Amino acid sequence: MQTQENNKKRQATKRTRLSLGIVSAAIALVANAAIISPVLAAPSANHAPATDVHNFDVPALALDQALVLLARQAGVELYLGSNDFTNSYGNPVKGRLSLDTALQTLLANQGVSYSLTGSAERPIIQVQSAPNSAGIQAGDLHPTYVMGMEGKQSRDEKGYNDIYDQDISSVYAGKEQIERYKGAAPADMFKGMLNVYSGDSRNSGALDPNIRGIQGPGRVPVTIDGTEQAITAYRGYMGANNRNYIDPNLIGSIKVLKGPNLERNVYSGIGGAVVASTLNVDDVLKQDQEYGGELKIEGSNNSVSPKLPTLMTGQMPSPGYEYSPIRGYYDHSLYKHPRTSSSNKLLSSDDSAYRLALATRQEKFELLAAYAFREKGNHYAGKNKSGFYSSGKKVNGEFDYIPNLATIYKPGDEVPNTSSKMESWLGKAKLKIDENQSLEFGYRDTDALYGEILPSRISFFKPGTTYDAATNGVPQWPLSHVQSKAYNLEYNLKPEGNPWVDFYSNLWMTNTRSDTYSSGGVPNQTTIADPVYRNTALANAKHDRIGLTASNKLKLLDSLDLTLGGSYQHEKLGSNDNYYDPIISDTLRMYPRAGRREEQEYNFKFDWRPVSFAKFEAGMRYSSYWAFDDYLKSAQDKSGITTQFEETGRRVDYTTQKTLTDAELKTIIDQKVENMKGLWDVFGATEAERLADIEVIKQETSPVQKTQHRVNWESDGKGRYSRANNPCINGLNAGENIISCSSSGNGKGYEKDIKAKHQKDSGWTPSLSATFYTSENGRVYLRYSEAIRYPSMFESTMGFSSSVNPWGLEPEHAHNYEAAYIHNLAGWGGSESADIKLSYYYNTTKNVIERDPQLRFSNLEKQVTSGVEFQGRYDNGRFFTDMSIGHVLKNRVCDENSAVSVSTDGSTPNCVEDGFVGGYLVSMAMPEWTANLGLGARFLDRKLEVGGRAIYYRQHENKFYDNYPNSAMVSYYLNTPMSWDKIITYDAYVNYKLTDDASIELTGTNLSNLYYIDPLTRSAMPAPGRTLKLAFTTTF
């Protein structure tokens, strides 16, 4: 496992320097530590490095390890000579000391010489054995520790440190972790990241990130090298998901920021941001290497090549073919019998991958070229603890999906539609114009084939029914195809000694072409009008984006910095599909989406450090957008229709019931008797007959009176309804005994103008934070931040899954509160690094854009989420561990219109858990409890590393039915969330360095072979069972 070093001591060092008035150089050093090359300087005349004081806690370690730890705690550079320090041990150092005094204590009686060089802002320790100390030359020394950055590990080390060093919640995965645990699908990269998930992990071939329960287009942007590519795909009755296509084989790091923020050069949404970086030259070359490369070869078991169906496009149906709308859904050519566990061989070769990267690092330029390939078959499900998924439990007496899943997709069997084949190219060229500026061009091309199927077409027929899996098999659809290209041009300018210029810009473009099985049709479609088979299941999309990000950091005072930034993005979405073809107009194929959208934002942030024990940040963001629906415009131009009928109200029918008093009952009987007198007189009824009729009237007159009512229920003029003027609910509130209530259209309304037009909006949002140092090792920070999310392309255009609101949409407005305590424990228990962090968050998002019960986009009143998180780590060089725990305290969605639309009798409260029926939010709810534990150890002088992790998710408590106590079972055809059982998975690895340039690693995932579905899935697809992967990596 990547050694995760801690920068907390450097933070303490910085605070001391700030109090001494030299903040400018210190901040510049930390901000650019990752790109500064080690430089030897003449001894400082001021010799400030020897007088600055730091908190040291260095146990008695091997001399080289002790020196590294001391340098880390002081935040200085360390250069060691070429002499062997084996069997030499440093003296313990503890207390608040100057660097010079600390070195004297550590090296006392060791026969080792040192010198302090550099400047007060950037001290450098040079260490050499005494016999070789005379006339130390630069060539005699090599950089062992440079401000926490050790060769190619610098980026990842900083990423892990930032979890505890930055005053914002984040999680990080470096190159080693990504490659070790990249799993069977891109979504597996998020496993182990606290409160970070991906929706529909096994049925999309992409990432749909969820951070602390916030998910969806624009809410959690994913950027790769500053470029963004995201497209929304139709999921049939199960809604839609936001897809970010990514090749894990090209990714060098992933940082996830939680909550809205003003981090420099980060495009953040209301839920946070996922910031991914591709491989760079430092991932391939060693520090002093000019030319070289890396070759990585991998092979995994637990997969099998899919039995792909043969499409019948262009052919004619056989004689006697029965044409029916449902026939295409159960086309026998698409149904295959899954391979069983007996065919899952230990040494199967249906999952293999390799990557070749070549690079050069020269004085004036750097070049990188990489090629990656992976082909993986359908995975096999786990075999153990499948009882939750085979209980046969019913809900309200009706068949339920999940309790019968394991009777259809059996434990240990092949899971169709989970294969993938991915091929990618990566190129980077960096021009070092001079020491102060550089220009870097990047290119990325990924071509992917992957299995997917509409969730509603996944087989769910019980044994013994017409289309049961045992007899007919389960559907295996053809593969979807996506090609995604990205280009970016980065420019950096930071003149030495100029406090006003620290400039960065990134001009980028992405092009995505997709043909995915997500249109709503079927692979083999035929009609009576034209019986030639067509593939109506395939949906084409063309999505292009172009953007620019720029920022500049200014040092106004020693204690005050100002960062200015901005970004711009234009996107265009279209399709080659012909949806005006009359031959297929009667199919269930959904309309495509086509439109243009533009968004820009400008921000500023002040960083102020007035005193040594506190610092403050304050900033604001201005953003604006516009969007235009090209498909709606085209449809209106063809039809000439630019209006649609909108109701002004609904009809409410309800029945009241009342038990009559004796007096009321007598009055009614008397009235009926009075009405009969005329008939008695006409027919000359006798007194006996009259008395007999009166007795019948008394017997037939019930003391319980039922009354039918029909009244109008008016909307607010924008299609929204409330309790206040609902006659049924008002009657309940007034104490009436209402025994039935329903609503329907009343036929009253008007033609609303829906002519395609530009939608636009803008707004300002603030961001504030305050940090207080409780000690040299502890601090507390408080954050408040707001963010606006404008309607995405998906929500701004007409098409699949949901219709456009004719009155328009308000932007979402998020209000985020966060408080955290962080403590640095470096040195405790002989640790090189040790930290803990406890966080609390409370988020309120107003005007949440959601699909309402009428399957139309609308603004809900608000969503409130809150929770607590714990993160911790420990590493003493030999043993290391990390732990994270998350608990969701609240996830409530409030909207009166949705509540009264679902149940007009008022039984559904305005605020429900997780979300309303028919919406998207209900399938975005996180596990209430989650925990991650990692353990590992290094042996044989760090040549051998052994580690593992356990991941826990609490069983899903389906609160969906509790939200609607008086409603019948809510169908899975309305995006009902899929429950999961308690999940505990175990992963482990063994890594051995054969030489300095070659290593071999064995990784096992889901070692207990658990049968489970992933949290937040929209598709009933079991996750992979036990999988072993063998990887060989060599550099040259």
Steps between C-alpha positions, in 0.01 A plus 500: 500500500612851425671653800273784613716771658367784706547870443358614828836583648565710194181686579632576847826616346316731266307656788823574681642662189187703451543647845855593402375688193623278217164358384551589137774252426354231723163499324662502158714202603207287620283586200768390261678223689402245238679677216813639671819322406760451772764772490811529716584850619788659683465523877266773599668796656201550725498129590130533584437128465696443819293747707142417394336272758278199435323229695697176467406149602750260345542160667821297487486371142749389240709806421373553146138457612550734795648768273208473261248531785682799648506671159129437457419647839705810424376531144848519348698331224736216581798383296689188603843401383570173326643339813328202657322582829411137566512407872506868596223628724408855585445637848141584592398864461199645677386851579489847351849556360684681228590292199871530579449381859280213386765382254774516763287290736409245233857457370690523828779236517405361159812601312284684249547853370225733378464851368205735465473688174229670301303800612278576796200424282642174368750332734703204374668232714809334355623188682822307439707246694785671682787349297349637184371832631781720384414702195147372449409535137159495336591191306574310821144539627162378389158639599342260746217721618388818329219676688296184526548411136690183423549456126195382312310448826478872562160549340341210685668577829370855483155372407480275805641776722243751373225294660631624834688815399225684314202661668246314290379140496656282235609147414779394269617200301850489354639302210580188702156483661317560172694232316478256787127525560361617165274194503259392230346838409605868518270550800724270707756782520273667756490199733671586826438874457290613794147606398587496130303268274404445139148433382423193290851362538449178298281624216645819355872470420553839664508703820188666642653651814310549822654702784322503835172414327526767230500363147397593148605712201686813608473419869831312514713585194775258398805657339796315350803725455255789526273372220138401552298237317162396636184385328167385638364162390145366512440215746144416402258485791798538733564861405830624364864510600781747444792327326863602515700260283849434635778248447655408838816381321586861411425657839784601732294649783148586611416765755142543618405829663182491708261790485512825299833677514723764344807280461727639233444360150234259624157493335273425795128427518260511794617155610871551443737391226689198372842608374688233305847529349647274235847349508789742471872479431582457870283185507728342241850641557710503811616834628829516313394296198487666158348219294302196597174319511264286701330175402212362705334164431200367690275196499192424708264210543126492585384599152386333181457623143137598438279295269398798289176478303480525122303803387244436229507850355387495136353149517135397485315315777439130452158386372234503770674769705260643758510877496436651841645795692646271770653244262814704438577521872516120532680427176648153549806592293598737783456248782799294611556255780770642731811290560500348846766509769641171378631677189672771707859380483773629729731574208244632255637752251190702415622814679837632389656843473827668420641850478816634340621850581809672357638833619792738483596787726734763353615840608258679268222249449327183619313239295268215596318241289290218642279225364263295715279203419265285706249235401278346767213255466182480702582454867377223727293592804601409852373177654459566871233655723239545227205440732384863494474477123316165491247534783206533262359771723206692358398860556126553541456152359676587177819367341807694607821522297783470749372213724483286185820614327708197600237261364548656154866608501625213708796523741826423324350527151595726212339846508419600139553850362803573722786456249724777370775565251694824526786641295660836577777730386659779701749761384659795680760753385636765737711794384707666772519849356725614784534441873182701563256379239390189316252387237355146500277330245299189583304256285285205610300254290291217646301248298271280710266208438302394804193304597184670617125446497203711602430413865136423422608238241709304748328166552294488819257217430456247777555128442197340345374811320485544123840662461680357801879502494539127564322416177582790270821645642555870556553780248847571363488815291756617243777733616483877518777706341644832619793697367620796701781740409647782705750777427645755737766771497638616836708811556685586823675827577662577833785754478745465788480789743173634355227479768232615256521222242430130555295432189342180367270433207359189335326505163323172432257312278323161515316306228281204591324270254281231651277222369348355814218255564291756680234627258211299641456283191610141440794354305275308259194713428244419229155635420211387282536817290860414415611159628870548427690477831647821639715568805293759685682452832809693394519872577756725335631814665762758402621718785768765460635737763756777494620689805755726660623519859729779621624633833762725653622520858624832638687560822363832624668493841712257695179386668251547217461319166242551230410236243302595191348237278245424237375235263295476184333202335289454188338168414299369209294180501350333196413166343511327162184304580193556283202519731260613230505162324129398486591132483635500856288779644284245682790353695595599855815669382552826685575835345865607500617820657664774299602845609765751587606627838754747632618578851761733639616596845739746661627481855733659749630381834700672773729301729576699814737399783482787751636301796696181545209309656233571237441549131197595296375460145227700331392506141212518257401349169290654225357256248259510209364266235275469200354194327300438183303190396587431135285187483190685622566777248533245218181318601307826521627612161381173347159496669429870533370435852650718773245458779380223726191464716554565868243443770407781734369257756387147577169341598480350848242234579459396860247326721415594855336276757298611801317316779162670549363599837162363604340836423666518155399142425137572606493812280610301194247222572224755553585664169486166317163422665371840396606432143305171502167651612407613153547149360301348786211738431500431125496123543275501804747322727354360819634596841666161532672547165612843602647373825679220313656751256610719788671200658685426173612862479643481851685178422645628170610837636860456617624693800828546301478759224742510201519811288674539162687826430657634180694827509783672315858516628678798352876511431723798567513580129828314448377146536563470875242402760476551875314365800347836583237489225455123468137436602571143602793590726314805637208273584730269692645797686149619581417167658288355221501122467624458144509139390626543143675767301630523144597762248502515123519751221206733476550589137541867583812678389663701226754475222840587650765644273800264504687642205869411515700786646823571683484424870738706710582593857784631718594553862760561772599256775739546797757271662644554849727301728684552827778285642620509859810315624428346836863389530801444280342172391128565514261733327131562446347643187152627421378536144193653340461488126226545248469389140251535217429220257323602184284256302726257317475411132284205604263722695493775237389287207204284402552127467519172688420434866336833579325788327584869515318725742314761289543762771877454516729395785671692776867419566586287801654693789711307750594618849778291653626506859800299616698479821804282559774427750837371378791379709848405389640203694828465311759341725239325713587134532808554285287611206632684200149626437180483703190716483135501599214713369141527622252689281136605517307626201154647451378580150178661384427520129203712401308476172626147437442412135322166498254291301157539662220239523372622161846407356578863428798703619412733785659675795457331836507722805817361656719204586678486835792265562730475800751258644827440679825355368816369661831455318829381642835351400820366655831401342822418686692386196441131568130484579229728366126533530220736406139516609193699404144488631195687379151534647206668329292694750239639263388479138161665467332633188219752540240610248132561561400465135658156472348387830141591407544369146604157625214467748217751473363393839798671662651182647842569349688764702663800333842366602591138430811291543732479198253627237160480332363225281579540132798725564873441467605586856362181653770289334777739608473438875824377661538222756423629847831361629817429307852415612836428337801341667840453339795309650844419369867438572835527321778245526843420355614862489166597340537254214196309623171669584189319621169672559127482486178682568147438622204703378166508682159635397200476727195321363268729309192590698238558235307796634324533168184320604487676835474829312170386347308315773164511321627417153522165327841350423712748310608327181860450394393669180516831687867499600446328832838465674650152512584385849828333587585273788780573745820506295848416629763436235865413556785579261871424535825525308862389504757711317860391457777702338704259292752775427506877523331503159256210518225383731230240511170530683217263585169662591183335622165677520179384670697220661196373692321453164198695621184517290380863502387796296675835519346788694318757283454261209206541262556157348446159658848373422710315757852631557810290416588210727849406614755622244876451485725725294867455424693805380857546384654846469843594372669827421792542265 
